[in-house]
Amino acid sequence: MRGSSGTSPRELPSPGCPTQRGPWKLLAGLLHLGNIQFADSGDEAQPCQLMDDAKCPFRTSASLLWLPEDPLLETLQIRTIRAGRQQQVFQKPCSRAECDTRRDCLAKLVYSRLFDWLVSVINSSICADPDSWTTFIGLLDVYGFESFPSNSLEQLCINYANEKLQQHFVAHYLKAQQEEYAVEGLEWSFVNYRDNQNCLDLIEGSPISICSLINEECRLNRPSSAAQLQTRIESALAGSPCLGHDRLSPEPSFLVLHYAGPVRYHTAGLVEKNKDPIPPELTRLLQQSQDPLLKVLFPADPEEKSQEEPSGHSRAPVLTVVSKFKASLEQLLQVLHSTTPHYIRCIKPNSQGRAQTFLREEVLNQLEACGLVETIHISAAGFPIRVSHQKFVERYELLRRLHPRTSQAAHSPSNKGPSERSLHAEEATLQPLLQDILHTLPALTQAAATPGDPAEATPAPVHCGRTKVFMTDSMLELLERRRAQVLEQCARCIQDGWRRHRHRKQERQRQAAVLIQAATRSWLTRKRIQRLHTAATVIKRAWQKWRTRMAFLASEELDGVEEKHGSQAPHSLSSFLLPHAQTWLLGAIIRLWPLGLVLANAAVGARGFQRKLVVWACLQLPSSSPSSYTVQKAQEQAGVTSIRALPQGSVKFHCRKSPLRYADICPEPSSYSVTGFNQILLERHRLSHV
């Protein structure tokens, strides 16, 4: 067995304590009592008997309640009636339905007394002496507004309590608003709002109301049908604006227009449920119990009489369910009026208990049932938005950017620290800023107004109290919209500044990269030039060394030729009859034969006789030759036959056609250039053609 809250009996305090053993036994006896079933009796004069499977629960229940079995069964089967002036007693067997009703009545009676006793025990254990305390904290779980397809007396009482609590909430809310406005120095009163006093007058009004008519039917103690009760309610309360009619309803009923919505109540069974009679024989039976707790719950008090045992001709007023509920509700309202209530509205998102699931219709019905919609309407009639001066200035100080500042005192920084400022000093500091912001509101309202719409052109009401700023929803929307515009402008300025900073940074980085690249390229160029200069120096030195060596070898060869052919040279030269200038030139050529060789092979230079002398002098070489050319001599003649050039570098034969244009075409070589492989530089037989 597990309760509705998921708590197992094993998780509750142990029933071994004497104080707890009694309630556990009574509850167990009531559970077994609910399992008792009666069988129909064929004869109305004979009482109904227990079913076979109900005998064991019956004995167990009687044992737990410490009641004798026979009197218990007789009380459930037979009804005692007192009639006449002599109050004669008659006994009448009950039908099966009546037996079930008396069984439930016995269980409800015991449970009600047990609940009251449990509350009193808890209060006595946790409550201190009234002289030692003056205040308390109470928790009230308010009924939820109920509207089902079939509504009866239970729903009428619950919705009646909701109407009373809603009226108290509205009155408390309005009173709190008026007090707050008075404290803040605002002279303003609420507009008309929907009041539920008409509905309360329909339910509990005097002298005629729904409750009074139902109680009257109970006091008359006469048979009454559901149709008659409906007709009487509709005829007696026809002028009430909260009473509705539905002629198409198949069952007798009446319609009540509650603040949360219309509810249809069926008149069948209203009078019987309102009577809720407790048979006196049940009370006397429970007083005979030997259980200690039942003796406390049902004491044998001679003054305690049943409401159905009047003496004489006078009748005591019948205490109905509606009357007791109304009295209890009045006591609750007295406590609420004497305290400072705080309200918490609980909304159930769905009836299945699933997470992250919100059913719109169910939530809306609950909001309407708990009165939040009506509360919002009342709040919207006044100033629903209330912001303290400090928070108002902190949030909407940006609006001063839209217009020139009118207050100069607000911009002067204060030299005092936060610890040195008093409340009045802070208010004095906030007032210039607050007035500066409020001065911008008319301009904002005119800027937001649509042309040709006078309703929007009128300024929205804004009142500045002593500590708070009061405004409506429309003004709040306007302020938030303008604040968003200012923030957008600030965001754009920040973006522009950031982009400008990023562009400048990128430009500086680009310039730095260019400078680094230029420095790197300059360094690489200097290194390359240094390497080229070093290579040129090495080549120059090698060339100078080779030229010096060649000049030395040439001079040695020329000296050897002069010594050998000294006697023949004048004889050969005499045949030419050289002048003095040509003789000087020939001596210079002999001393520097390479230069003479060049002059002899040049396309321009010496002509005629001078060229012959140069060629002749160049061919008078010694037998030893350098490594760069080969000197061939004839066997019959003295002198040089030819001078051939040695290969310079490696010789490569290309078998594949080159992709370059004109790569296979050899340019016309110069007749006097040394380019080839084993090329004949000078030959003796060519001298005849020079």
C-alpha positions in Angstrom: 0.0 0.0 0.0 1.3 3.4 -0.9 -0.2 6.8 -0.5 -0.8 9.4 -3.2 2.4 11.2 -2.3 4.4 8.0 -2.8 5.1 7.5 0.9 5.0 3.9 2.1 3.6 3.1 5.6 7.0 1.7 6.5 8.5 5.1 5.9 6.1 6.7 8.5 6.8 6.7 12.2 6.6 3.2 13.8 3.1 2.4 15.1 4.7 0.8 18.2 4.3 4.0 20.2 1.1 3.9 22.3 0.1 7.3 20.9 0.5 6.1 17.4 -0.9 2.6 17.8 -4.4 3.8 18.4 -4.8 5.8 15.1 -3.2 2.9 13.1 -5.7 0.4 14.5 -8.6 2.7 13.8 -7.5 3.3 10.2 -7.0 -0.4 9.7 -10.5 -1.1 11.0 -12.0 1.5 8.7 -10.2 -0.1 5.7 -11.6 -3.5 6.5 -15.0 -1.9 7.1 -15.0 -0.6 3.5 -14.7 -4.2 2.2 -18.1 -5.2 3.7 -20.7 -5.9 1.1 -24.4 -6.6 1.6 -26.7 -8.9 -0.5 -30.2 -7.9 -1.6 -33.0 -9.1 0.5 -36.0 -10.6 -1.3 -38.4 -9.4 1.5 -38.5 -5.8 2.6 -39.4 -6.9 6.1 -36.1 -8.8 6.3 -32.7 -7.1 6.7 -30.0 -7.6 4.2 -27.4 -10.2 5.0 -23.6 -10.1 4.5 -22.0 -11.7 1.5 -19.9 -14.8 2.1 -16.6 -13.0 1.3 -17.5 -10.1 3.6 -17.8 -12.0 6.8 -14.0 -12.1 7.4 -13.5 -8.4 6.9 -16.5 -7.7 9.1 -15.0 -9.7 12.0 -11.6 -8.1 11.5 -13.1 -4.6 11.5 -15.2 -5.3 14.7 -12.1 -6.7 16.4 -9.9 -3.7 15.5 -12.6 -1.2 16.5 -13.4 -3.2 19.7 -17.0 -3.3 18.9 -19.4 -6.2 19.4 -20.2 -8.0 16.2 -24.0 -8.4 16.7 -24.8 -4.8 17.6 -22.5 -3.6 14.8 -24.3 -5.7 12.2 -27.7 -4.8 13.6 -26.9 -1.0 13.4 -25.9 -1.3 9.8 -28.9 -3.4 8.8 -31.8 -1.8 10.8 -32.8 1.9 11.0 -34.4 3.4 14.2 -37.2 5.9 13.7 -38.8 8.1 16.4 -42.2 9.5 15.6 -45.2 11.0 17.4 -45.4 13.2 20.4 -44.5 10.3 22.7 -41.4 9.7 20.5 -42.2 6.2 19.8 -39.4 4.1 18.4 -39.8 2.1 15.3 -37.2 -0.2 13.6 -37.2 -0.6 9.8 -34.9 -2.9 7.8 -32.7 -1.0 5.4 -32.3 -1.7 1.8 -28.9 -2.6 0.3 -28.2 1.0 -0.7 -29.1 2.2 2.7 -26.9 -0.4 4.3 -24.0 0.8 2.2 -24.8 4.4 3.1 -24.8 3.7 6.8 -21.5 1.8 6.5 -19.9 4.8 4.8 -21.5 7.1 7.3 -19.9 5.1 10.2 -16.5 5.3 8.5 -16.8 9.0 7.8 -17.8 9.7 11.3 -14.8 7.9 12.8 -12.4 9.4 10.3 -13.7 13.0 10.9 -13.3 12.7 14.7 -9.9 11.1 14.3 -8.7 13.9 12.0 -9.9 16.6 14.4 -8.2 14.8 17.3 -4.9 14.4 15.3 -4.9 18.1 14.4 -5.5 19.1 18.1 -2.7 16.8 19.2 -0.2 18.2 16.7 -1.2 21.8 17.6 -0.8 21.1 21.3 2.6 19.6 20.8 4.1 22.4 18.6 2.2 25.3 20.0 3.6 27.4 22.8 1.9 29.2 25.5 -0.2 32.0 24.0 1.3 34.5 26.5 4.8 33.9 25.1 4.1 34.8 21.5 2.2 37.4 19.6 2.6 36.4 15.9 2.4 33.2 14.0 3.0 31.8 10.5 0.1 29.9 9.0 0.0 27.9 5.7 -3.3 27.7 3.9 -3.9 25.3 1.0 -6.7 26.9 -1.0 -9.2 24.8 -2.9 -8.8 24.7 -6.6 -11.7 25.8 -8.8 -13.6 22.8 -9.9 -15.8 22.3 -13.0 -16.7 18.8 -14.0 -19.3 17.3 -16.4 -21.4 16.5 -13.3 -21.2 19.0 -10.4 -23.0 18.6 -7.1 -22.8 20.0 -3.5 -19.1 19.3 -3.1 -18.2 21.5 -6.1 -20.6 24.2 -5.0 -18.9 24.5 -1.6 -15.4 24.5 -3.1 -16.3 27.1 -5.7 -18.1 29.2 -3.0 -14.9 29.2 -1.0 -12.9 30.2 -4.0 -15.2 33.1 -4.6 -14.8 34.3 -1.0 -11.0 34.0 -1.1 -10.9 35.7 -4.5 -12.8 38.6 -3.0 -10.5 38.8 -0.1 -7.5 38.7 -2.4 -8.8 41.5 -4.6 -9.7 43.6 -1.6 -6.2 42.9 -0.1 -4.5 43.7 -3.4 -6.4 47.0 -3.9 -5.8 48.0 -0.3 -2.1 47.3 -0.7 -2.0 49.3 -3.9 -3.8 52.3 -2.3 -1.4 52.2 0.7 1.6 52.1 -1.6 0.3 55.0 -3.7 -0.3 57.0 -0.5 3.2 56.3 0.8 4.7 57.3 -2.6 2.6 60.5 -2.7 0.5 59.6 -5.7 -3.1 60.8 -5.9 -4.9 58.3 -8.0 -7.8 55.9 -7.7 -8.6 52.7 -9.5 -11.0 52.5 -12.4 -14.0 50.3 -12.2 -13.2 46.6 -12.2 -15.2 43.4 -12.2 -16.4 42.5 -8.7 -17.7 39.1 -7.7 -20.0 40.3 -5.1 -23.0 39.5 -7.2 -22.0 35.9 -7.4 -21.5 35.8 -3.6 -24.9 37.3 -3.1 -26.4 34.6 -5.3 -24.7 31.8 -3.3 -24.9 33.1 0.3 -27.0 36.2 0.1 -29.7 37.1 2.6 -32.6 36.6 2.7 -32.8 34.4 -0.4 -29.8 32.5 -1.9 -28.9 29.1 -3.2 -27.7 28.0 0.2 -30.7 29.4 2.1 -33.1 27.6 -0.3 -31.2 24.2 0.1 -31.2 24.6 3.9 -34.9 25.4 3.9 -35.6 22.2 2.0 -33.7 20.3 4.6 -35.6 22.0 7.5 -39.0 21.2 6.0 -38.1 17.5 6.0 -40.4 16.8 3.2 -39.8 14.8 0.0 -38.4 17.1 -2.7 -37.6 16.3 -6.2 -34.7 17.7 -8.3 -37.0 19.4 -10.7 -38.9 21.2 -7.9 -35.6 22.5 -6.4 -34.5 23.8 -9.8 -37.8 25.5 -10.4 -37.7 27.1 -7.0 -34.1 28.4 -7.4 -34.8 29.8 -10.9 -38.0 31.6 -9.8 -36.7 33.0 -6.5 -33.3 34.1 -7.9 -34.4 35.1 -11.4 -33.1 38.7 -11.0 -29.5 37.7 -10.3 -27.1 38.5 -13.2 -24.9 35.5 -12.2 -27.6 32.9 -12.6 -27.9 31.2 -16.0 -30.5 29.1 -17.6 -30.2 26.2 -20.0 -33.5 24.9 -21.3 -31.9 22.2 -23.3 -30.3 20.4 -20.4 -31.8 16.9 -20.0 -31.3 16.8 -16.2 -32.5 19.3 -13.7 -29.7 21.8 -13.1 -28.9 25.5 -12.7 -25.9 27.6 -14.0 -23.7 29.9 -11.9 -21.4 32.4 -13.6 -18.3 32.3 -11.4 -15.3 34.6 -12.0 -13.4 31.7 -13.5 -16.2 30.7 -15.8 -19.7 29.2 -15.8 -20.4 26.0 -13.9 -23.5 23.8 -14.1 -24.7 22.2 -10.9 -27.2 19.3 -10.9 -29.9 19.5 -8.3 -30.3 15.7 -7.9 -29.0 14.7 -4.5 -28.3 18.3 -3.2 -30.8 18.1 -0.4 -29.7 14.6 0.8 -26.0 15.6 0.7 -26.8 18.8 2.5 -28.5 16.9 5.4 -25.8 14.4 5.8 -27.6 12.9 8.8 -25.7 10.9 11.4 -27.9 8.2 12.8 -27.9 8.4 16.6 -27.6 4.7 16.9 -24.2 4.9 15.2 -22.9 7.4 17.8 -24.3 5.2 20.6 -22.6 2.2 19.1 -19.2 3.9 19.0 -19.6 5.1 22.6 -19.9 1.4 23.6 -16.4 0.6 22.1 -13.6 -0.5 24.5 -10.9 1.1 22.4 -9.2 3.9 24.5 -9.0 6.2 21.5 -12.6 5.7 20.5 -13.6 6.5 24.1 -11.8 9.8 23.7 -13.3 10.5 20.3 -16.9 9.6 21.4 -17.3 10.4 25.1 -20.4 9.3 26.9 -21.7 12.9 27.5 -25.3 13.0 28.6 -25.6 16.6 27.3 -24.6 15.5 23.8 -27.9 14.8 22.1 -28.6 14.1 18.5 -30.2 16.7 16.4 -33.1 14.2 15.7 -34.0 13.9 19.4 -35.9 17.1 20.2 -37.9 17.3 23.4 -41.4 18.8 23.4 -42.9 20.6 20.5 -39.8 22.8 19.8 -37.4 21.8 17.1 -33.7 22.7 17.2 -32.2 24.2 14.0 -30.9 21.6 11.6 -27.1 21.9 11.2 -26.5 21.2 7.5 -23.3 20.7 5.6 -23.6 24.1 4.0 -24.1 25.8 7.3 -21.0 24.1 8.9 -19.0 24.9 5.8 -20.1 28.6 5.8 -19.2 28.9 9.5 -15.8 27.4 9.0 -15.1 29.7 6.0 -16.1 32.7 8.1 -13.6 31.8 10.8 -10.9 31.4 8.1 -11.6 34.8 6.7 -11.5 36.4 10.1 -8.0 35.0 10.5 -7.0 36.2 7.1 -8.3 39.7 7.8 -6.2 39.8 11.0 -3.0 38.8 9.3 -0.8 39.8 6.4 -1.3 37.2 3.7 1.1 36.3 0.9 -0.1 34.4 -2.1 1.6 31.7 -4.1 -0.1 30.5 -7.2 0.7 26.9 -8.2 0.1 25.9 -11.8 0.2 22.3 -13.0 1.6 22.1 -16.6 -0.1 18.7 -17.3 -2.2 16.1 -15.6 0.0 13.2 -16.7 3.0 14.3 -14.6 5.4 14.4 -17.6 8.5 16.6 -17.6 8.8 19.5 -20.1 5.2 19.2 -21.2 2.9 22.2 -21.1 -0.7 21.8 -22.2 -2.0 25.2 -23.1 -5.6 24.6 -22.4 -5.0 23.1 -19.0 -2.7 25.9 -18.0 -5.1 28.6 -19.2 -7.9 27.0 -17.3 -5.9 26.9 -14.1 -4.9 30.6 -14.6 -8.5 31.5 -14.9 -9.5 29.3 -12.0 -7.0 30.7 -9.6 -8.0 34.3 -10.5 -4.7 35.4 -12.1 -6.4 36.6 -15.2 -8.7 38.8 -13.2 -5.8 40.0 -11.1 -3.9 41.0 -14.3 -6.9 43.0 -15.4 -7.0 44.8 -12.1 -3.3 45.4 -12.2 -3.4 46.7 -15.7 -6.0 49.3 -14.6 -3.4 51.0 -12.5 0.4 51.1 -12.7 1.6 47.6 -13.0 5.3 48.6 -13.6 7.0 49.9 -10.5 10.7 50.5 -10.5 12.9 52.0 -7.8 14.8 55.2 -8.6 18.1 53.5 -8.5 17.2 50.7 -10.9 15.3 53.1 -13.2 18.4 55.4 -13.5 20.8 52.5 -14.0 18.7 51.0 -16.8 17.4 54.1 -18.7 20.3 56.5 -18.2 21.3 55.7 -21.8 18.2 57.6 -23.0 19.9 60.9 -22.3 22.1 60.3 -25.4 19.1 60.9 -27.6 18.7 64.5 -26.5 20.9 67.2 -25.1 21.5 67.0 -21.4 19.6 69.6 -19.4 21.0 68.9 -15.9 24.6 69.8 -15.2 24.5 68.7 -11.6 24.1 65.1 -12.6 27.4 65.0 -14.4 29.6 66.3 -11.6 31.3 63.4 -9.9 30.9 63.0 -6.2 34.0 62.8 -4.1 32.3 60.9 -1.3 32.6 57.2 -1.1 29.6 54.8 -0.9 30.1 54.3 2.8 29.9 58.0 3.5 26.7 58.6 1.5 23.5 58.6 3.4 20.1 57.7 2.0 19.2 61.4 1.5 22.5 62.0 -0.2 21.9 59.2 -2.6 18.4 60.4 -3.4 19.7 63.9 -4.0 22.2 62.5 -6.4 19.6 60.4 -8.3 17.1 63.2 -8.6 18.9 65.2 -11.3 19.5 62.1 -13.3 15.9 61.0 -12.8 14.5 64.3 -13.9 16.8 64.5 -16.9 15.5 61.1 -18.0 11.8 62.0 -17.4 12.3 65.2 -19.4 13.1 63.1 -22.5 9.9 61.1 -22.3 7.6 63.6 -24.1 10.0 63.8 -27.0 10.2 60.0 -27.1 6.4 59.7 -27.1 6.0 62.2 -29.9 8.7 60.5 -32.0 7.0 57.1 -31.5 3.5 58.4 -32.3 2.0 57.5 -35.6 1.0 60.6 -37.7 -2.7 61.1 -37.6 -3.2 58.9 -34.5 -4.1 61.2 -31.5 -4.2 58.3 -29.1 -0.5 57.6 -29.5 0.4 61.2 -29.5 -0.8 61.7 -25.9 1.9 61.0 -23.4 1.7 57.8 -21.5 1.1 58.3 -17.7 4.3 58.2 -15.7 4.4 59.2 -12.1 7.5 59.6 -10.1 7.0 58.8 -6.4 9.3 59.3 -3.5 11.2 56.0 -4.0 9.7 54.4 -7.1 8.7 55.3 -10.7 5.2 54.2 -11.7 4.4 53.6 -15.3 2.1 51.6 -17.6 3.0 48.7 -20.0 2.9 51.0 -23.0 5.5 53.3 -21.5 7.7 50.4 -20.5 7.6 49.1 -24.1 8.5 52.6 -25.4 11.4 52.9 -23.0 12.7 49.5 -23.8 12.5 50.2 -27.6 14.4 53.5 -27.2 16.9 51.8 -25.0 17.5 49.2 -27.6 18.0 51.9 -30.2 20.6 53.6 -28.0 22.4 50.3 -27.4 22.3 49.6 -31.2 24.0 53.0 -31.8 26.6 52.3 -29.1 27.2 48.9 -30.7 27.7 50.5 -34.1 30.2 53.0 -32.6 32.1 50.1 -30.9 32.1 48.2 -34.2 33.4 51.2 -36.1 36.1 51.8 -33.6 37.1 48.1 -33.6 37.1 47.9 -37.4 39.2 51.1 -37.6 41.6 49.7 -35.0 41.8 46.4 -36.8 42.4 48.1 -40.2 45.2 50.3 -38.7 46.7 47.3 -37.1 46.6 45.3 -40.4 48.2 48.3 -42.2 51.0 48.5 -39.7 51.5 44.8 -40.0 51.6 45.1 -43.8 54.1 47.9 -43.6 56.3 46.0 -41.2 56.1 42.9 -43.4 57.2 45.0 -46.4 60.0 46.5 -44.4 61.2 43.1 -43.3 60.9 41.8 -46.9 62.9 44.7 -48.2 65.6 44.3 -45.5 65.7 40.5 -46.2 66.0 41.1 -50.0 68.7 43.7 -49.5 70.7 41.3 -47.3 70.3 38.5 -49.8 71.4 40.8 -52.6 74.4 42.0 -50.7 75.3 38.4 -50.0 75.0 37.5 -53.7 77.0 40.5 -54.8 79.7 39.6 -52.2 79.8 36.1 -53.6 80.0 37.4 -57.2 82.7 39.9 -56.2 84.7 37.1 -54.5 84.2 34.9 -57.6 85.2 37.7 -59.9 88.3 38.4 -57.8 89.3 34.7 -58.0 88.7 34.6 -61.8 90.6 37.9 -62.2 93.6 36.6 -60.3 93.6 33.3 -62.2 93.4 35.3 -65.5 96.1 37.6 -64.5 98.3 34.6 -63.4 97.6 32.8 -66.8 98.2 36.0 -68.8 101.5 36.5 -67.0 102.5 32.9 -67.6 101.5 33.2 -71.3 103.4 36.4 -71.7 106.4 34.8 -70.1 106.2 31.7 -72.3 105.7 33.8 -75.4 108.7 35.9 -74.6 110.8 32.8 -74.0 109.8 31.4 -77.4 110.4 34.6 -79.2 113.8 35.0 -77.7 114.7 31.5 -78.8 113.5 32.2 -82.4 115.6 35.4 -82.6 118.7 33.6 -81.5 118.2 30.8 -84.0 117.2 32.8 -87.0 119.0 35.9 -86.4 121.0 35.7 -89.6 118.1 35.0 -91.8 115.8 37.7 -90.6 117.7 40.6 -92.1 118.1 38.8 -95.4 114.4 38.1 -95.6 113.5 41.6 -94.5 115.8 43.2 -96.8 113.8 42.0 -99.7 110.9 43.9 -98.5 112.7 47.2 -98.0 110.9 48.1 -94.8 110.8 51.7 -93.7 111.9 52.9 -90.2 108.4 53.0 -88.8 107.6 49.5 -89.9 110.8 48.3 -88.4 109.7 49.7 -85.0 106.3 48.0 -85.3 107.9 44.7 -86.1 110.0 44.9 -83.0 107.0 45.5 -80.8 105.2 42.6 -82.4 108.1 40.3 -81.8 108.2 41.3 -78.1 104.5 40.8 -77.6 103.6 38.0 -80.0 100.1 37.3 -78.6 99.0 40.8 -79.3 100.5 40.5 -82.7 98.6 37.3 -83.2 95.4 39.0 -82.3 96.1 41.9 -84.6 96.9 39.5 -87.4 93.6 37.7 -87.1 91.4 40.8 -86.4 88.9 41.9 -89.0 90.2 45.4 -88.8 93.7 46.6 -87.9 96.9 46.3 -89.8 96.6 46.3 -93.6 98.9 45.4 -96.3 102.5 45.2 -95.4 102.0 45.7 -91.7 99.7 42.7 -91.6 102.3 40.6 -93.4 104.9 41.5 -91.0 102.7 40.7 -88.1 101.8 37.2 -89.5 105.5 36.5 -90.3 106.6 37.5 -86.9 103.9 35.5 -85.2 104.9 32.3 -87.2 108.5 32.6 -86.0 107.7 30.7 -82.8 109.9 28.4 -80.7 109.5 24.6 -80.7 108.0 24.6 -77.2 104.3 25.4 -77.0 101.9 26.2 -74.1 99.2 23.8 -72.9 96.4 25.9 -74.5 97.3 25.4 -78.1 99.3 23.0 -80.3 102.1 24.3 -82.6 102.8 22.2 -85.7 106.1 22.5 -87.6 107.0 21.4 -91.1 110.0 19.2 -91.6 111.4 20.9 -94.6 110.8 24.5 -93.4 111.7 26.4 -90.3 109.0 28.1 -88.4 105.4 27.3 -87.4 103.1 25.5 -89.8 99.8 26.1 -87.9 98.5 26.9 -84.4 95.5 24.8 -83.3 93.2 25.5 -80.3 92.6 22.7 -77.7 89.1 21.8 -76.6 87.8 24.2 -74.0 85.5 22.2 -71.6 83.7 19.0 -72.2 82.1 18.1 -75.5 78.4 17.0 -75.4 76.3 15.5 -78.1 72.6 16.2 -77.9 70.5 13.4 -79.4 67.0 14.9 -78.6 65.6 17.9 -80.3 65.6 21.0 -78.1 62.2 22.6 -77.3 63.7 26.1 -77.7 63.2 28.0 -80.9 66.3 28.2 -83.3 68.2 25.9 -80.9 69.2 23.6 -83.8 70.4 26.5 -86.0 74.1 27.4 -85.6 74.9 31.0 -86.1 77.5 32.0 -88.7 80.8 31.9 -86.9 83.3 34.6 -87.2 86.2 33.8 -89.4 88.6 35.2 -86.8 87.1 33.9 -83.5 88.5 30.9 -81.6 85.4 28.8 -81.0 85.8 25.3 -82.1 87.3 22.0 -81.3 90.9 21.6 -82.6 90.3 24.8 -84.7 93.3 25.9 -86.8 94.1 29.3 -85.6 96.8 30.2 -88.2 98.3 28.2 -91.1 101.3 28.8 -93.1 99.7 28.2 -96.5 97.2 31.0 -95.8 99.9 33.6 -95.7 100.1 33.7 -99.4 96.5 35.0 -99.5 97.0 37.7 -96.9 
